[in-house]
Amino acid sequence: MSTTAASSNSGEELSALVLRAARGDQVAEREVCKRVVPAIRLFATRRLRARDAVDDFVQDALLLLIEAMRAGRVEDHGLIGLFALGICRNLARERARLGERRHELWQRYGPLVEATWEPSELVSRARLEDCLGRLTQRSRELLRRAFVECESNAEIGAALGLTEANARVVRHRALDLLRECVEAPAQRHLP
């Protein structure tokens, strides 16, 4: 069989999997995810430093991909890999926008904050804010629910579409990333 024919069969097979996934076939969803995860992981690895951040990015991208397949938003089933990379680009842009927004706020209100807080307090709060900004949206939401709303892992899991065990794992990963960032050698984290 020629490589063109094999490629065509592979494309047709992938297209059929995406169509089955769109109909709610979880086995097909898993297979699609297994096929696109290497590209998503490579994308995340090139942009993120911490391994746990890469894992969270990959998981967020896969959740968005499954949601899009179930909602029927994948128009060309054979191009699911490109669709997944589009999701990755959008997640990366969202993260960059958050960083730009923080910088803009510091430009606008930084002098006021600096005038009212003690210098050591300012650095630690700014560092914590910066470190929180490095977490995924889902991780920040999970931590907010756990520590501000005092929700249990079961409640958090139900609200975020996770199992209780997965909510606990994501919380531990997020806390580890936060701790690692805050305890990293001191750098000036202010813009």
N, C-alpha and C positions, 0 to 999 in steps of 0.2 A: 504494500500500500504506500502511495506517495505521501510526503509530508503535508502536501496541500490537502489531500483527502483526509488524513488523520486530523489535521487542524480543523477542517470543516466538521468532521464528526464530533470532535471535542467541543467546538462552538455550539453545535446543535444540542449536544448533551447538556452543556451548561445552560443554554437557553431553556431547555425542557425543565431543568432543575429549578430555575428561577420562576418559571410559570407555575410549577407545583408548589413552590414556596409561597407564591402570591395567593394560592388557594388554601394556605394554612398547613401544608405538609411540613411538619417539624423535622423530619428526616432530611428532606430536601433543603430546608433552611440550614441545618447543620453542615451539610455537604457544601453548599454555596459558601458558607462562612469558612470552612476548612480550606477552600480553594483561594479565597481572597485574603485570608489572614497574613500570608507572607508579605504581600505587597503593602498592606496596612502597617504591619510591624516594621518593615523597612522604612516607610515614610516617617513613622513616629520615632524610630531610632535615630534617624538623621536630624531630627529637630529637638529632641528632648534628651536630657542628660541622665536622669534617674531611671533605673529599670522599672520601678513601680509606676512611675509616671507614664512610661511607655505602655505598660500593661493596662493601666487605666484608660489611656488614649485608645488603644486597640479595642478594649471592651466597649467604650462609648461609641466608637465608630461602628462596631458590629451591631450594637443595639439600634443605632439610627438606620443601618442598612436593613435589618430585619423589619423595623417599623415601616420603612419605605416599600419593601417588598409586599408586606401585608396590606398596605394601603393602596397598592397598585400604582405607585409613582415611578416604577422602573419601566420606562417605555420600550427600550431596546434590550431585551433580555440577554442577548449575546454580548452586550457591552457592560455586563455587571461589574467587571473589574474597574473600568473607567468610572462608573457610577460610584463605586466604593472610594476611589481616589478623590473624586469630587467631594464626597463627605469629609474625607481627611483634610482637604484644603479648607473647607468651610470651618471645621473645628479649629484648625491652626489660625485662621483669620480671626475667629472669635476670641481666641487666647491673645492674639496680638492687639485686638481692639481694647481688651481689658487693660493691657499694659499701657496703651496710649491714653486711655481714659484716666488711669491712675496718675500718669505723668502730667496730664492736663490739670487735674485737680491739685496736684502739688504745686504746679506753677501758679495757679490761681490763689490757693489758700495756704500754701506752705509757710509763708512769713507769719501769718496769724497763728498757726499751730506752733511754730518754733518759738514765738513770743510767749505762749501760755504754758508750755510743758518744759519740764526739766530736760536738759540735753540727754541724759542717760535714758530717761523715759521715752523721749522722742525716737531715739535710735531703736529701742526695743519694739516700740509700737510700729514704727515704719518697717522694721525687719519682719515682724509678724505679718503685717499687711502684705508685704511683698511675697512672703512665703505662702500665704493663703492664696494670693493671686496666681501662684504657680500650680496650684491644684486644679483638677478638672472641676467643672461646674457641678457634676454629680457628687464628687467628694466633698466640695464645700457645702452643698445642700445636705448631705448626709451628716456632716459634722454639726451644722446648724441645728438640725433636728435632734441630734443626740445630746448636744450640750446646751443649747438655748431652749429648745422645746421639751427637753428631758424625755424624749420618746424612747421606747424600747427598740431592740433590734427587730422584733417582729413588726412593730408599727412602722418603723422606717422602711423595712423590706416591703411591706404592703404598699406604702405610699410611693416607693420608687421602683416597684416592679421587680424586687429582688427576693430571694429566699432569706429567711432569718440568718442562716449561716453565711450567706454571701454578703449581707449587710454588715455582719460582724467583721468579715475579712476585709471588705472595702474600708471600714472604719479604721481598722488596725493599720492598713497600708497608708491611708491618708495621714494618720497620726505619726507613723514612722517617717513619712516624707516631710511632714511639717517639722518634726523634731530634728531631722537631718539638716534641713534648710536653716532652721533657727540656730543650731549649734555649729554650723559651718564656720570656718575661720572668719573673723570679723572683716567685713568690707563695708564701705559706705553704701547703704542701700537707698539713700535718698537720691532723687534725680538731680 
